[in-house]
Amino acid sequence: MVFVVEYRSFRMLATLPRSLGEELRPHTGHAAAAMIKEVQRSVPAYSLPLRGVFGRVLVVSCERAVRHYVDCIGDPDLPHDRWTGFYRLRGRIEFTEGRSLEPLHDSATIGARAAWRAMRPIAGGLGVGTDIVALAAESVFVYVDELCATTIEGYQEAEAQAAGAIPLRRRRLLELIAQAPEGSACSIASLANGAGWRLPETAAMVALQRGHGAHEFPTHLLDDDVLTDLDAAEPYLLTADPDATFARLKDALDGWRAAISPVVPLTDAPAALRTARRALLLTSEDALGQVVWCRDHLATLWLLAEDFLSAELAKRSLDPFTSLSGKQRERLSETLLAWLETRSGAPEIAQRLGVHPQTVRNRLRQLEELFGDRLKDADDRLGMHLALRAQRLMRAHRRDEGPA
């Protein structure tokens, strides 16, 4: 089935009051300038001096995007042929100049936010209802996604004339899914159509790590619907059926390690890939083998998702330990964690820790002196438990890593 851009944004904008467009029109130059400035500041691929073809295309693209958006407001009969023709040409130029789709999509979404920030105070000061402003804001992101999809059409037309178009398109598609910018559904669908790839509702992201001396990844065992980027600094792939994919791969990885995210909607693919890469970072082959299924380690990955948050939680929940020596802190930490996990008495905790019950009683008294009523508060106990578990997991990770 051929994917066709529906241009829903044009219909949305046509329902807005025409007077809003008239009021915004004098400010389109200011919004376009804000757009260009933010794109050049935030997207390295577009930070070049505004000279030659590059400069003209970037400036005109931003100006036309803002102007056509405003012209569409309240006008259901506005022609769009020149607009679509220009952005298809923009896509062809992007391919010809060797840029990928990722900076193109970044520049569109970042520029749209900058343009809306410039326009929103003006729209809000016109006395129109909040529902009108909300619809105008929503239409910005639909409009930008459809603009990107139109540009992708031109990009693919140019790419089709080059050798190896389909593999290139599939890699571009995987890059776009992996970063999934806000409101990218239309662009992803357009690129998937050009790549001959059927969009699944859900998929797993798989982070890969090549060991020293490993052979080439066994791509011949992958189904055609698996997307891969094995040349990336951190190679990865996408599969809609990870169980079936790794049933075929399990005996052929030969020096490769893989961490497989849970199966998630495509909109959650970036978070899934970050989780899979985190799993590779936090585990060793000796600990969990060549294939790490994140679904089996969700609590651990959640606890260690952000080092900063773990440190802040420890700072708040375990602050009475700050006055203690390292040895004292270690002994009391293991005792507190054992008590929180078991809520048992001294004999049971002593057996678990391999120490004398009287030693545990002494430590429990010290903990009561340090924490007081906080040991009776459920929220405080939860914070302590999570902080201590995170610390234990990080210590285990450091041991797995070995000396630097």
Secondary structure per residue as TSV (DSSP state, phi and psi in degrees):
chain	resnum	aa	ss	phi	psi
A	1	M	-	360.0	131.4
A	2	V	-	-81.6	128.8
A	3	F	-	-79.8	132.7
A	4	V	-	-122.9	129.3
A	5	V	-	-67.1	126.1
A	6	E	-	-84.6	-19.3
A	7	Y	-	53.4	50.9
A	8	R	H	-62.5	-29.6
A	9	S	H	-62.1	-35.0
A	10	F	H	-62.4	-40.4
A	11	R	H	-69.2	-38.3
A	12	M	H	-62.1	-46.3
A	13	L	H	-65.6	-33.4
A	14	A	H	-65.7	-22.6
A	15	T	T	-82.0	-10.7
A	16	L	S	-78.8	156.9
A	17	P	-	-63.2	133.3
A	18	R	H	-60.2	-30.0
A	19	S	H	-62.0	-29.8
A	20	L	H	-64.1	-42.8
A	21	G	H	-63.9	-40.4
A	22	E	H	-62.4	-38.5
A	23	E	H	-71.3	-32.8
A	24	L	H	-82.8	-23.9
A	25	R	G	-55.2	-43.0
A	26	P	G	-63.5	-13.0
A	27	H	G	-103.9	6.2
A	28	T	H	-65.5	-35.6
A	29	G	H	-62.8	-42.6
A	30	H	H	-62.8	-42.8
A	31	A	H	-65.7	-40.2
A	32	A	H	-65.3	-39.5
A	33	A	H	-63.8	-40.9
A	34	A	H	-63.1	-37.6
A	35	M	H	-63.6	-49.7
A	36	I	H	-60.8	-44.4
A	37	K	H	-61.4	-44.9
A	38	E	H	-70.1	-38.2
A	39	V	H	-62.5	-45.5
A	40	Q	H	-66.7	-31.0
A	41	R	H	-76.5	-35.0
A	42	S	H	-103.3	-20.8
A	43	V	-	-116.0	105.2
A	44	P	G	-53.3	-36.2
A	45	A	G	-64.6	-19.1
A	46	Y	G	-114.3	21.6
A	47	S	-	-91.7	7.0
A	48	L	S	-70.3	159.6
A	49	P	-	-58.3	145.7
A	50	L	S	-79.9	69.8
A	51	R	-	-127.6	159.0
A	52	G	H	62.6	-156.2
A	53	V	H	-60.1	-42.6
A	54	F	H	-55.4	-51.7
A	55	G	H	-64.0	-44.0
A	56	R	H	-62.9	-43.7
A	57	V	H	-65.5	-43.5
A	58	L	H	-64.4	-46.5
A	59	V	H	-64.3	-48.9
A	60	V	H	-64.3	-37.9
A	61	S	H	-59.9	-45.6
A	62	C	H	-66.8	-43.3
A	63	E	H	-65.1	-43.0
A	64	R	H	-67.8	-36.7
A	65	A	H	-60.4	-47.9
A	66	V	H	-69.0	-45.3
A	67	R	H	-64.2	-43.1
A	68	H	H	-68.5	-36.9
A	69	Y	H	-56.1	-49.3
A	70	V	H	-67.4	-40.0
A	71	D	H	-62.5	-29.8
A	72	C	H	-71.4	-21.3
A	73	I	T	-64.0	120.4
A	74	G	T	71.9	12.3
A	75	D	-	-128.4	91.6
A	76	P	T	-72.5	-13.1
A	77	D	T	-102.0	6.6
A	78	L	-	-64.0	129.2
A	79	P	-	-73.8	147.4
A	80	H	-	-122.1	3.3
A	81	D	H	-61.7	-44.2
A	82	R	H	-65.8	-35.8
A	83	W	H	-63.9	-51.2
A	84	T	H	-65.0	-37.8
A	85	G	H	-63.3	-39.3
A	86	F	H	-65.9	-44.2
A	87	Y	H	-75.6	-24.1
A	88	R	H	-66.5	-41.8
A	89	L	H	-61.6	-39.2
A	90	R	H	-58.7	-41.3
A	91	G	H	-63.1	-41.2
A	92	R	H	-62.6	-39.9
A	93	I	H	-65.5	-41.2
A	94	E	H	-59.8	-43.1
A	95	F	H	-66.2	-44.3
A	96	T	H	-60.7	-36.7
A	97	E	T	-85.8	2.3
A	98	G	T	83.2	15.4
A	99	R	-	-89.9	150.2
A	100	S	-	-86.5	175.5
A	101	L	H	-76.4	-20.5
A	102	E	H	-62.5	-52.5
A	103	P	H	-64.6	-31.0
A	104	L	H	-61.5	-47.6
A	105	H	H	-68.5	-39.2
A	106	D	H	-59.4	-44.7
A	107	S	H	-64.2	-36.5
A	108	A	H	-67.8	-47.0
A	109	T	H	-71.0	-41.1
A	110	I	H	-66.2	-42.2
A	111	G	H	-64.8	-37.4
A	112	A	H	-63.4	-41.4
A	113	R	H	-62.8	-41.6
A	114	A	H	-64.7	-42.8
A	115	A	H	-65.0	-40.6
A	116	W	H	-68.1	-37.1
A	117	R	H	-60.4	-36.4
A	118	A	H	-72.7	-34.5
A	119	M	H	-87.4	-29.7
A	120	R	H	-59.6	-45.9
A	121	P	H	-59.3	-33.9
A	122	I	H	-68.2	-47.3
A	123	A	H	-62.3	-42.0
A	124	G	H	-67.1	-25.2
A	125	G	T	-88.5	3.6
A	126	L	T	-90.6	-2.4
A	127	G	T	81.1	11.3
A	128	V	-	-78.7	159.3
A	129	G	-	-67.5	157.5
A	130	T	H	-63.4	-28.2
A	131	D	H	-67.4	-33.0
A	132	I	H	-68.9	-45.0
A	133	V	H	-62.8	-40.6
A	134	A	H	-63.7	-41.7
A	135	L	H	-66.7	-38.8
A	136	A	H	-61.9	-42.0
A	137	A	H	-65.0	-45.1
A	138	E	H	-60.9	-40.7
A	139	S	H	-65.8	-26.2
A	140	V	H	-57.7	-48.4
A	141	F	H	-76.4	-31.4
A	142	V	H	-66.3	-42.9
A	143	Y	H	-59.9	-45.5
A	144	V	H	-66.1	-40.9
A	145	D	H	-63.4	-40.8
A	146	E	H	-71.1	-33.0
A	147	L	H	-60.7	-45.0
A	148	C	H	-63.7	-40.2
A	149	A	H	-63.1	-38.1
A	150	T	H	-65.0	-42.0
A	151	T	H	-64.1	-37.7
A	152	I	H	-62.0	-37.5
A	153	E	H	-57.2	-45.8
A	154	G	H	-66.8	-38.9
A	155	Y	H	-59.3	-44.5
A	156	Q	H	-70.3	-33.0
A	157	E	H	-61.0	-43.8
A	158	A	H	-69.2	-38.6
A	159	E	H	-66.4	-34.4
A	160	A	H	-62.8	-23.5
A	161	Q	T	-83.3	-9.0
A	162	A	S	-97.8	158.5
A	163	A	T	-69.9	146.3
A	164	G	T	68.2	38.0
A	165	A	H	-63.3	-45.1
A	166	I	H	-64.4	-47.0
A	167	P	H	-59.0	-38.8
A	168	L	H	-62.9	-44.0
A	169	R	H	-62.6	-39.7
A	170	R	H	-66.5	-36.9
A	171	R	H	-68.2	-41.6
A	172	R	H	-60.4	-41.6
A	173	L	H	-61.7	-45.5
A	174	L	H	-62.3	-41.5
A	175	E	H	-59.3	-42.6
A	176	L	H	-68.9	-41.6
A	177	I	H	-64.1	-40.0
A	178	A	H	-67.5	-27.2
A	179	Q	H	-100.5	-25.1
A	180	A	-	34.7	68.8
A	181	P	-	-64.3	162.0
A	182	E	T	-55.6	130.8
A	183	G	T	65.7	45.3
A	184	S	-	-104.3	8.7
A	185	A	H	-59.4	-43.7
A	186	C	H	-66.0	-42.4
A	187	S	H	-64.2	-41.9
A	188	I	H	-64.0	-43.5
A	189	A	H	-63.4	-40.4
A	190	S	H	-64.0	-44.7
A	191	L	H	-68.5	-37.5
A	192	A	H	-63.0	-39.4
A	193	N	H	-61.7	-45.4
A	194	G	H	-67.6	-24.6
A	195	A	T	-90.8	-0.7
A	196	G	T	65.0	36.5
A	197	W	-	-121.1	127.1
A	198	R	-	-80.8	122.4
A	199	L	-	-69.8	120.7
A	200	P	-	-82.7	159.0
A	201	E	S	-73.3	-35.2
A	202	T	E	-135.4	160.0
A	203	A	E	-163.1	165.5
A	204	A	E	-111.1	143.8
A	205	M	E	-100.8	135.9
A	206	V	E	-121.7	117.3
A	207	A	E	-86.2	135.7
A	208	L	E	-119.6	149.9
A	209	Q	E	-139.4	124.6
A	210	R	E	-93.4	122.6
A	211	G	-	-77.8	165.9
A	212	H	T	-62.8	126.3
A	213	G	T	80.1	7.9
A	214	A	-	-68.7	147.8
A	215	H	-	-76.1	176.1
A	216	E	-	-61.5	147.8
A	217	F	-	-63.0	138.7
A	218	P	-	-76.9	67.8
A	219	T	G	-64.8	-22.2
A	220	H	G	-65.6	-14.9
A	221	L	G	-92.6	-1.0
A	222	L	S	-90.3	142.1
A	223	D	-	-67.3	163.0
A	224	D	T	-67.6	-20.6
A	225	D	T	-88.0	3.1
A	226	V	-	-88.4	126.3
A	227	L	E	-95.3	138.0
A	228	T	E	-134.7	150.1
A	229	D	E	-137.9	93.0
A	230	L	-	-92.1	-6.1
A	231	D	S	-96.5	-5.3
A	232	A	S	-67.1	157.8
A	233	A	S	-57.5	-36.1
A	234	E	S	-120.7	89.8
A	235	P	-	-60.8	151.5
A	236	Y	E	-159.7	168.2
A	237	L	E	-146.7	166.7
A	238	L	E	-124.5	133.8
A	239	T	E	-141.2	137.4
A	240	A	S	-79.0	-18.6
A	241	D	-	-134.1	79.9
A	242	P	H	-64.6	-31.6
A	243	D	H	-63.3	-46.3
A	244	A	H	-67.4	-41.4
A	245	T	H	-60.3	-46.1
A	246	F	H	-85.6	-11.2
A	247	A	H	-65.4	-35.7
A	248	R	H	-79.2	-30.8
A	249	L	H	-87.8	-19.6
A	250	K	T	-56.3	-32.3
A	251	D	T	-98.9	9.2
A	252	A	T	-127.7	12.1
A	253	L	-	-72.9	-33.8
A	254	D	T	45.7	64.1
A	255	G	T	98.0	-7.0
A	256	W	E	-94.0	146.9
A	257	R	E	-115.5	150.6
A	258	A	E	-138.7	138.8
A	259	A	E	-120.7	124.8
A	260	I	E	-108.9	121.3
A	261	S	-	-71.0	164.7
A	262	P	-	-60.6	159.1
A	263	V	-	-76.0	124.5
A	264	V	E	-135.5	162.9
A	265	P	E	-60.0	152.0
A	266	L	G	-58.8	-29.1
A	267	T	G	-64.3	-21.0
A	268	D	G	-98.2	8.9
A	269	A	H	-57.9	-41.0
A	270	P	H	-60.8	-43.4
A	271	A	H	-65.7	-37.4
A	272	A	H	-64.3	-40.5
A	273	L	H	-67.8	-40.1
A	274	R	H	-60.8	-39.3
A	275	T	H	-64.7	-44.1
A	276	A	H	-63.9	-42.1
A	277	R	H	-66.6	-35.7
A	278	R	H	-63.5	-39.6
A	279	A	H	-62.7	-41.1
A	280	L	H	-62.8	-39.7
A	281	L	H	-66.4	-36.3
A	282	L	H	-91.8	-7.0
A	283	T	-	-124.7	158.6
A	284	S	-	-117.7	159.3
A	285	E	H	-61.9	-36.0
A	286	D	H	-63.3	-35.0
A	287	A	H	-77.2	-44.9
A	288	L	H	-129.7	4.8
A	289	G	-	86.1	-173.3
A	290	Q	S	-72.9	-30.0
A	291	V	E	-117.5	121.3
A	292	V	E	-108.4	119.0
A	293	W	E	-93.8	110.8
A	294	C	G	-59.2	-30.2
A	295	R	G	-61.2	-21.6
A	296	D	G	-88.8	-3.6
A	297	H	S	-137.2	32.5
A	298	L	H	-62.0	-42.1
A	299	A	H	-62.6	-43.5
A	300	T	H	-63.4	-45.5
A	301	L	H	-66.3	-35.5
A	302	W	H	-66.3	-45.4
A	303	L	H	-60.7	-33.9
A	304	L	T	-107.1	18.4
A	305	A	S	-62.7	-35.6
A	306	E	-	-136.2	112.5
A	307	D	H	-57.2	-38.8
A	308	F	H	-60.5	-45.7
A	309	L	H	-67.8	-38.3
A	310	S	H	-61.7	-42.2
A	311	A	H	-65.5	-41.3
A	312	E	H	-65.6	-40.5
A	313	L	H	-62.5	-43.4
A	314	A	H	-63.7	-40.5
A	315	K	H	-60.4	-41.2
A	316	R	H	-80.2	-42.0
A	317	S	H	-84.4	-28.6
A	318	L	S	-115.6	23.6
A	319	D	G	-58.7	-30.2
A	320	P	G	-61.6	-18.7
A	321	F	G	-76.8	-12.8
A	322	T	G	-63.2	-26.6
A	323	S	G	-84.0	-3.9
A	324	L	S	-93.7	160.6
A	325	S	-	-74.1	166.5
A	326	G	H	-58.2	-43.4
A	327	K	H	-65.7	-44.5
A	328	Q	H	-61.2	-43.4
A	329	R	H	-62.8	-41.0
A	330	E	H	-64.2	-45.3
A	331	R	H	-66.0	-45.2
A	332	L	H	-70.7	-32.0
A	333	S	H	-63.4	-46.1
A	334	E	H	-67.2	-32.8
A	335	T	H	-71.5	-43.3
A	336	L	H	-62.7	-42.6
A	337	L	H	-63.9	-42.3
A	338	A	H	-61.5	-40.8
A	339	W	H	-67.1	-41.8
A	340	L	H	-66.1	-35.7
A	341	E	H	-78.1	-28.6
A	342	T	H	-113.3	-27.1
A	343	R	-	48.9	35.9
A	344	S	-	-94.7	176.4
A	345	G	-	-85.6	179.7
A	346	A	H	-57.9	-42.9
A	347	P	H	-61.1	-43.7
A	348	E	H	-67.2	-42.4
A	349	I	H	-65.9	-39.4
A	350	A	H	-61.1	-42.5
A	351	Q	H	-63.5	-39.6
A	352	R	H	-65.9	-38.4
A	353	L	H	-89.7	-13.0
A	354	G	T	73.5	35.4
A	355	V	S	-128.4	175.1
A	356	H	-	-76.2	144.1
A	357	P	H	-55.6	-36.9
A	358	Q	H	-65.1	-32.6
A	359	T	H	-62.1	-41.7
A	360	V	H	-65.3	-41.3
A	361	R	H	-60.8	-42.0
A	362	N	H	-62.3	-42.6
A	363	R	H	-66.4	-40.9
A	364	L	H	-62.3	-38.1
A	365	R	H	-63.8	-40.8
A	366	Q	H	-61.7	-40.0
A	367	L	H	-65.1	-38.6
A	368	E	H	-64.4	-38.7
A	369	E	H	-66.7	-38.2
A	370	L	H	-74.8	-43.2
A	371	F	H	-103.2	-21.9
A	372	G	G	57.2	-133.4
A	373	D	G	-67.9	-12.9
A	374	R	G	-62.0	-25.8
A	375	L	G	-69.7	-15.8
A	376	K	G	-95.8	-9.8
A	377	D	-	-92.4	124.7
A	378	A	H	-61.5	-41.8
A	379	D	H	-65.5	-41.7
A	380	D	H	-63.7	-42.7
A	381	R	H	-62.4	-39.4
A	382	L	H	-62.5	-44.3
A	383	G	H	-60.3	-44.6
A	384	M	H	-61.2	-44.4
A	385	H	H	-61.8	-48.0
A	386	L	H	-63.2	-42.9
A	387	A	H	-62.8	-43.3
A	388	L	H	-68.2	-39.4
A	389	R	H	-64.3	-42.3
A	390	A	H	-62.3	-41.5
A	391	Q	H	-63.3	-40.6
A	392	R	H	-65.6	-41.3
A	393	L	H	-64.6	-40.0
A	394	M	H	-67.5	-36.5
A	395	R	H	-63.1	-41.6
A	396	A	H	-64.2	-38.5
A	397	H	H	-63.7	-43.4
A	398	R	H	-64.2	-36.0
A	399	R	H	-66.6	-40.1
A	400	D	H	-62.3	-37.8
A	401	E	H	-66.4	-31.6
A	402	G	-	75.5	-175.2
A	403	P	-	-66.9	144.5
A	404	A	-	-67.5	360.0
